Amino acid sequence: MTRFVALIPARLGSSRLPRKPLADIGGVPMVVRVAQRAAESGAARVVVAADDHAIVDACAAHGVQAVLTAGAHPTGTDRLAEAVQLLGLPADEIVVNVQGDEPMIPPDVITRVAALLAASHECSVSTAAHPIHDATEFFSPHVVKVTVDQRGRALYFSRAPIPWAREAFLCERSALPAGLPALRHVGLYAYRVAFLRRFPEMQRAPIEEYESLEQLRAMWHGERIAVLSLEGALPAGVDTPADLAAVRRTLGVG
C-alpha cells in the first residue's frame, strides 16, 4: 500500500456558489464529505487546507483536520505548498490534491493516482485522464485535453483539440475518427513534497499564461507528469447550485 497524504484545498469565496465548501449535503458540509471520501482511499492522513476560519471550524466540528492558509494564493497548488510547510511533511512524502468540490470522487482513483507516482520515480507529479468519444467535448475550450507518450507520460495539456486528426478533420468534424487517442484531463494530482516546495518559486511559463493551465509550468521547467488512464469519466464536481442539487439527489439527502 502506497503511503500518501490527502490534502484538500478549500476557498470560501466562489462566484457561482457562495461559500461552496460549507454547502450542506445531508447535514454535512461539502468539504467534510470530500474529506470522508479521501479517508476511504487509505490515505495516512487527510487535511483540509482552508483560507477561512469558518472552514477550519466546520472541519473541526466533524473531526476533520484543517490548517489555515493565506487567503491570496494565486493557485491551489500554491495553497498546498504552504500547507505542506505548515504540516512539516518530509520531502519524499507523496501528497494527493483532492479538490474540495468533488464529494462523489471514487476513493480508489485517489489511491491509484498516488500509487502511480510512487512507481514513477522520474516524475514529480501524477494525474489522471479518460478517453473522449464526443466531438463536442473534444472541440470545447472548456475541456482540457492531454496527450501522452508510450509510457503514459504527459507530452502536453491544452484547451485546444489535441491530437489533431489532420486528414479526418478536413472532411468531418461532427464525429471523431475511430482510434483517435483523445484524452480528457481530470483535475486530480499527486505530488512529491519536494516539488511542491519548489513550485511557488518557479517562473510562470508563457504556455501557462496563454492556456491558463498551471501544470504547464511544471512541464516548462522540465518536470515529468505521469498520467493514469481511467476507463471513463468521474462523477461531476460541484460548481453551481444545480450541481449541488444533483449531488443531493444522487446521495438521497436534502
C-alpha positions in Angstrom: 0.0 0.0 0.0 1.4 3.3 -1.0 1.8 5.8 1.8 0.4 9.3 1.0 -1.3 12.3 2.5 -4.6 13.7 1.0 -4.7 17.5 1.0 -8.0 19.3 0.2 -7.6 23.0 -0.8 -10.8 24.9 0.1 -11.6 28.5 -0.6 -14.7 30.1 0.9 -15.2 32.6 -2.0 -17.0 31.3 -5.1 -18.8 33.4 -7.7 -21.2 30.7 -8.8 -21.9 29.1 -5.5 -21.3 31.3 -2.4 -19.5 29.6 0.5 -19.2 26.5 -1.6 -17.0 24.4 0.8 -19.7 24.8 3.5 -22.6 23.9 1.2 -24.9 21.5 3.1 -25.2 17.9 1.8 -27.4 15.9 4.2 -26.3 17.9 7.2 -22.6 17.7 6.4 -20.5 20.4 4.8 -19.3 19.5 1.3 -15.7 19.8 2.2 -16.2 17.3 5.0 -17.9 15.0 2.6 -14.8 15.2 0.4 -12.6 14.5 3.4 -14.6 11.4 4.3 -14.2 10.1 0.7 -10.5 10.8 0.8 -10.2 8.9 4.1 -11.7 5.8 2.4 -8.7 5.9 -0.1 -6.3 4.6 2.5 -4.5 8.0 3.0 -2.3 8.0 6.0 -3.6 11.5 6.8 -6.4 13.7 5.4 -6.1 17.5 5.9 -8.1 20.4 4.6 -6.1 23.5 3.5 -8.5 26.3 4.1 -8.5 30.0 3.5 -11.0 31.0 6.2 -11.6 30.2 9.9 -15.2 29.2 9.0 -13.9 26.2 7.0 -11.5 25.2 9.8 -14.2 25.4 12.4 -16.6 23.3 10.3 -14.0 20.7 9.8 -13.2 20.6 13.5 -16.9 20.1 14.3 -16.8 16.9 12.2 -13.4 15.6 13.3 -11.5 16.6 10.2 -8.1 18.1 10.5 -7.7 21.5 8.8 -4.9 24.1 8.6 -5.5 27.8 7.9 -3.6 29.1 4.9 -3.2 32.5 3.4 -6.2 33.9 1.5 -4.4 35.3 -1.5 -2.7 32.3 -3.2 -2.7 32.5 -7.0 -3.4 28.8 -7.5 -4.5 25.8 -5.5 -1.0 24.3 -5.9 0.5 27.3 -4.1 -2.0 26.7 -1.3 -0.8 23.1 -1.0 2.8 24.3 -0.9 2.0 26.4 2.1 0.1 23.5 3.7 3.0 21.0 3.4 5.2 23.6 5.1 2.7 24.1 7.9 2.4 20.3 8.4 6.2 19.8 8.2 5.9 17.0 5.7 9.1 15.3 4.5 10.5 16.0 1.0 9.8 12.4 -0.1 6.2 12.3 1.1 3.5 11.9 -1.6 0.6 14.3 -1.4 -2.7 13.9 -3.3 -4.6 17.1 -4.1 -8.3 16.2 -3.8 -10.5 19.1 -5.0 -12.8 20.3 -2.3 -15.8 20.4 -4.6 -15.9 16.7 -5.6 -17.9 15.0 -2.9 -18.5 12.0 -5.2 -14.9 11.2 -6.1 -14.2 7.5 -6.1 -11.7 6.7 -3.3 -9.9 4.1 -5.4 -8.9 6.7 -8.0 -7.2 8.7 -5.3 -5.3 5.6 -4.3 -4.3 4.8 -7.9 -3.0 8.2 -8.7 -0.8 8.1 -5.5 0.4 4.6 -6.4 1.3 5.7 -10.0 3.5 8.5 -8.7 5.2 6.2 -6.2 6.0 3.8 -9.1 7.1 6.6 -11.5 10.5 7.6 -10.0 11.4 10.1 -12.7 8.1 12.0 -12.2 7.3 14.8 -9.8 3.6 14.7 -10.5 0.9 12.3 -11.5 -2.7 12.9 -12.6 -5.5 11.2 -14.5 -7.4 11.2 -17.8 -10.1 9.3 -19.6 -11.0 8.8 -23.3 -13.0 11.3 -25.2 -15.6 9.9 -27.6 -17.8 13.0 -28.2 -16.8 15.6 -30.8 -18.5 18.5 -29.0 -16.4 17.7 -25.9 -13.3 17.3 -27.9 -13.6 20.7 -29.6 -14.7 22.6 -26.4 -12.1 25.0 -25.0 -13.6 24.3 -21.6 -12.4 20.7 -21.7 -8.7 20.2 -21.0 -7.0 17.6 -23.2 -3.7 15.8 -22.7 -1.5 13.8 -25.0 0.8 11.1 -23.6 3.8 9.1 -24.7 4.0 5.3 -24.9 4.8 5.1 -21.1 1.8 7.3 -20.2 3.9 10.4 -19.5 2.3 13.7 -20.4 3.5 15.4 -23.6 1.2 18.4 -23.5 -2.0 19.7 -21.9 -4.2 22.0 -23.9 -7.7 23.5 -24.2 -7.3 23.0 -28.0 -8.4 19.8 -29.7 -5.3 17.5 -29.5 -4.2 15.3 -31.1 -5.4 16.9 -34.4 -6.6 14.3 -36.9 -5.3 16.2 -40.0 -6.9 14.2 -42.8 -10.2 13.2 -41.0 -11.0 16.8 -39.9 -10.6 18.2 -43.4 -13.8 16.3 -44.2 -15.7 15.8 -41.0 -15.8 17.4 -37.5 -19.1 16.2 -36.2 -17.6 12.9 -35.1 -14.2 11.7 -34.0 -12.3 9.3 -36.2 -12.0 5.8 -34.9 -9.0 5.2 -32.8 -8.2 8.9 -32.1 -6.2 8.8 -28.8 -8.1 11.8 -27.4 -7.9 12.1 -23.6 -9.8 14.4 -21.2 -7.7 15.5 -18.3 -9.1 15.0 -14.8 -8.1 17.6 -12.2 -6.7 15.2 -9.6 -3.0 15.3 -8.8 -0.4 13.6 -6.7 2.8 15.5 -6.0 6.1 14.8 -4.3 6.5 17.3 -1.4 9.9 18.3 -2.7 8.2 19.5 -5.9 5.5 21.4 -4.0 8.2 23.3 -2.1 9.8 24.4 -5.4 6.6 25.3 -7.2 5.9 28.8 -5.8 9.4 29.8 -6.8 9.1 28.6 -10.4 8.7 31.3 -13.1 5.3 31.3 -14.8 5.6 29.8 -18.2 4.4 31.5 -21.4 2.4 28.4 -22.4 0.7 28.5 -18.9 -0.2 32.2 -19.4 -2.0 31.5 -22.7 -3.6 28.2 -21.8 -4.4 29.1 -18.2 -3.2 25.7 -17.1 -0.7 25.7 -14.2 0.5 22.1 -14.9 2.2 23.5 -17.9 4.5 25.5 -15.6 5.9 22.2 -14.2 6.4 20.8 -17.7 8.0 24.0 -19.0 10.6 23.6 -16.2 11.3 20.0 -17.2 9.2 18.2 -14.6 7.6 14.9 -15.7 4.0 14.1 -15.2 2.6 10.5 -15.2 -1.0 10.1 -16.4 -3.3 7.4 -15.0 -5.6 6.2 -17.8 -9.2 5.8 -16.4 -11.8 3.7 -18.1 -14.4 6.5 -18.0 -15.4 9.9 -16.6 -15.5 10.5 -12.9 -18.7 11.8 -11.2 -19.2 15.5 -11.8 -18.0 18.0 -9.2 -20.0 20.9 -7.8 -19.7 24.4 -9.4 -23.3 25.6 -9.4 -26.5 25.3 -7.3 -27.8 22.9 -10.0 -24.7 20.7 -9.5 -25.2 20.7 -5.7 -28.9 19.7 -6.2 -27.8 16.8 -8.4 -25.3 15.5 -5.8 -28.0 15.7 -3.1 -30.4 13.7 -5.3 -27.7 11.1 -6.1 -27.0 10.7 -2.4 -30.6 10.8 -1.5 -30.2 13.6 1.0 -31.6 17.1 1.5 
